[in-house]
Amino acid sequence: MLIRYFDHAATTAVKEEVLKEMLPYFSINYGNASSMYSLGRQSKKAIENAREQVANAIGCSPKEVYFTGCGSESDNLAIKGIAYANKSKGNHIITSKIEHPAILNTCKSLEKEGFVVTYLNVDENGIVSLEDLKNAITDKTILISIMFANNEIGTIQPIKEIGEIAKAKQIYFHTDAVQAVGNVKINVKKLGIDLLSMSAHKFYGPKGVGALYVREGIDFNKLQDGGHQEKNKRAGTENVAGIVGLGKAIELAYKNIDEYNKKLTDLRDYYISQVEDRIPEIKVNGDRNNRLPGNANISFKYIEGEALLLNLDMKGICASSGSACSTGSLNPSHVLVAIGLPHEIAHGALRITFGDENTKDDVDYLVDNLVEIVGRLRNM
Ligand SMILES: *Cc1c(COP(=O)(O)O)cnc(C)c1O
């Protein structure tokens, strides 16, 4: 059966051009980037080239880019790294209730070590209030970490305004941009971002490689002891092929970003309007305007999301209820609860995230099947 993939927020396929760039670094140019001979220097050069590709994409200097093992590691390194390095200045961190578990669980773990964390509420569209943020700041606040775009409902936060608030109070501002990189234009300097996390597999690069941008001059602790790789901030022999893949993927993503955004926005809007026209008793979750181009999160009332997913899977359709991380748990998504959805509506949520290979024909196939499955499940 033909697979129709609508789960690009969970992961994406590696683009052929990306894979092609990566392949030599497994078995031909396999040198250790720390070695002195030319085989090693080739690897070092490839890593530095990728660092430039990342810097060009987000508007920073290559010196400000650190490669990591994934988005979760970038989040851990940012939050714990800043917290430990600034312990003497304060112990207060501000984040939001709708962050990815890589942020929420990192903050919870810091709470056990004596740090104090404020989890900001969001409004019914999933946006944090700038007033709430200002009011939460104390003289002990060392870090604000607010995600760029939400992985479940696609909501984009007022990043520039948050950056201004943080700067005025001399507090570091980190953003988990794992869903945003490759999907929206980002310039860390213009947006006042001090630290930013990304992960290659969310923008058609390989799994198991991420990056963290840290503004020059900001000190942060390393989390892992070992060698001196990544300016002594991330010990371990570099994943050269993965890093090359991340670099190529981010370069490709920003080459055609306007075209890509338009394509995904058109598919998403067509999907939402088709569902609105053909299926009664639905609710579109998240902000209608400030959202990722490819994200549509819709609750189908009186339906269990899990049942919907199983039925869609039988038709070759890959989608998600809420986030992949909470699938399999009986609790409704913390994000849908935070935007105030009653449990029964949160349970009927379906997250569709469009990507490069999707077509209008795919959307028609998806909606036809939804009409049939939702009708059938509601009659049971
Ligand atoms: C996927 C994701 C992560 C985790 O990235 P990994 O590379 O899978 O560890 C973190 N934050 C957000 C918002 C994500 O979507």
The ligand as a Gaussian input file, in Angstrom:
#p B3LYP/6-31G(d) Opt

LIG

0 1
 C       11.542000      16.806000      18.158000
 C       11.636000      17.904000      19.150000
 C       12.628000      17.917000      20.132000
 C       13.596000      16.773000      20.305000
 O       14.492000      16.644000      19.256000
 P       15.277000      15.239000      19.100000
 O       16.289000      15.494000      18.053000
 O       14.243000      14.258000      18.660000
 O       15.848000      14.925000      20.420000
 C       12.700000      18.985000      21.000000
 N       11.832000      19.999000      20.909000
 C       10.867000      20.037000      19.981000
 C        9.947000      21.215000      19.914000
 C       10.733000      18.993000      19.075000
 O        9.759000      19.025000      18.147000

